[in-house]
Amino acid sequence: MTLKKSDIVEVVRDHVRIYVRTRSSQKFLFPEMKYEPLGPDRAARIVESLFNLIKSALIRGEDVKIAGFGKFYVRFKWARKGRNPVTGEAMTLKPRRVVLFKPSPKLKEKINP
């Protein structure tokens, strides 16, 4: 299964509720009416801002740790010799930065019980 950004937005919409400040007599009788679900646009903005925050931290070279999930970090790779797998032609690979992920022990435990 591939998890898409729209799937994350749907989960946020389903599980996040916001507090409504207006007072009415019905809300005193039914406390669950104090909270209402997020709209699709607001949930999408929340998810998008989370991804933008992670991207900007990685661009700056900082680590991003999410408790209970894992750590995203950037590693620098030097230029090296390589070859084109199709033609077999030798070539030089440029230096670059790559994003890596290290799962937390809790996530590893859940994946491998």
C-alpha positions as CSV (number, residue, x, y, z in Angstrom):
1,M,0.0,0.0,0.0
2,T,1.2,3.5,-0.9
3,L,0.3,6.2,1.6
4,K,-0.6,9.4,-0.2
5,K,-0.8,12.9,1.2
6,S,-4.6,12.8,0.6
7,D,-4.8,9.7,2.8
8,I,-3.1,11.6,5.6
9,V,-5.4,14.5,5.2
10,E,-8.4,12.2,5.5
11,V,-7.1,10.7,8.7
12,V,-6.4,14.2,10.1
13,R,-10.0,15.2,9.2
14,D,-11.4,12.1,10.9
15,H,-9.4,12.3,14.1
16,V,-8.8,15.9,14.9
17,R,-11.6,18.1,16.3
18,I,-11.5,21.8,17.1
19,Y,-13.1,23.6,20.0
20,V,-15.9,25.9,19.1
21,R,-16.0,29.0,21.4
22,T,-19.7,30.0,20.8
23,R,-22.0,29.4,23.7
24,S,-25.5,28.0,23.3
25,S,-27.8,26.1,25.6
26,Q,-27.6,23.0,23.4
27,K,-23.8,22.8,24.0
28,F,-24.3,22.8,27.7
29,L,-26.6,19.8,27.4
30,F,-24.5,18.0,24.8
31,P,-20.7,18.5,25.6
32,E,-19.7,16.7,22.4
33,M,-21.2,19.6,20.4
34,K,-18.3,21.8,21.7
35,Y,-16.0,20.2,19.2
36,E,-16.5,20.0,15.4
37,P,-14.4,18.2,12.8
38,L,-11.8,20.0,10.6
39,G,-12.8,21.0,7.2
40,P,-10.9,19.4,4.2
41,D,-9.1,22.7,3.4
42,R,-7.9,23.3,6.9
43,A,-6.8,19.6,7.3
44,A,-4.9,19.9,4.0
45,R,-3.2,23.1,5.1
46,I,-2.1,21.4,8.4
47,V,-0.6,18.4,6.6
48,E,1.1,20.6,4.0
49,S,2.6,22.8,6.7
50,L,3.9,19.8,8.5
51,F,5.6,18.5,5.3
52,N,7.0,22.0,4.6
53,L,8.4,22.2,8.1
54,I,10.2,18.8,7.6
55,K,11.5,19.7,4.2
56,S,12.9,23.0,5.3
57,A,14.7,21.4,8.3
58,L,16.2,18.8,6.0
59,I,17.3,21.4,3.4
60,R,19.1,23.3,6.3
61,G,20.9,19.9,7.1
62,E,19.1,19.4,10.4
63,D,17.8,16.1,11.7
64,V,14.0,15.6,12.1
65,K,13.1,13.3,15.0
66,I,9.5,12.1,15.4
67,A,9.0,10.3,18.7
68,G,7.9,6.7,18.3
69,F,8.4,6.8,14.6
70,G,12.0,7.6,13.7
71,K,14.6,10.1,12.5
72,F,15.1,11.7,9.1
73,Y,18.7,12.9,8.5
74,V,20.8,14.2,5.6
75,R,24.1,12.6,4.6
76,F,26.7,14.0,2.2
77,K,28.1,11.6,-0.5
78,W,31.3,12.5,-2.2
79,A,31.9,12.2,-6.0
80,R,32.7,8.7,-7.0
81,K,33.3,6.5,-10.0
82,G,30.3,4.5,-11.3
83,R,28.9,3.0,-14.4
84,N,25.8,3.3,-16.5
85,P,23.9,0.0,-15.9
86,V,22.4,0.0,-19.4
87,T,25.5,0.7,-21.5
88,G,28.2,-0.3,-19.0
89,E,30.0,3.0,-19.7
90,A,32.2,4.4,-16.9
91,M,31.1,7.8,-15.5
92,T,31.7,10.0,-12.5
93,L,28.8,10.5,-10.1
94,K,28.5,14.0,-8.7
95,P,28.7,14.8,-5.0
96,R,25.3,15.1,-3.4
97,R,23.2,15.1,-0.2
98,V,20.8,12.2,0.4
99,V,17.9,11.9,2.9
100,L,18.0,8.8,5.1
101,F,15.5,7.4,7.6
102,K,16.3,5.5,10.8
103,P,13.2,3.9,12.5
104,S,12.8,4.2,16.2
105,P,13.1,1.1,18.4
106,K,9.4,1.3,19.1
107,L,8.6,1.1,15.4
108,K,11.1,-1.7,14.9
109,E,9.4,-3.6,17.7
110,K,6.0,-3.2,16.1
111,I,7.2,-4.3,12.7
112,N,9.1,-7.3,14.1
113,P,7.2,-8.6,17.1
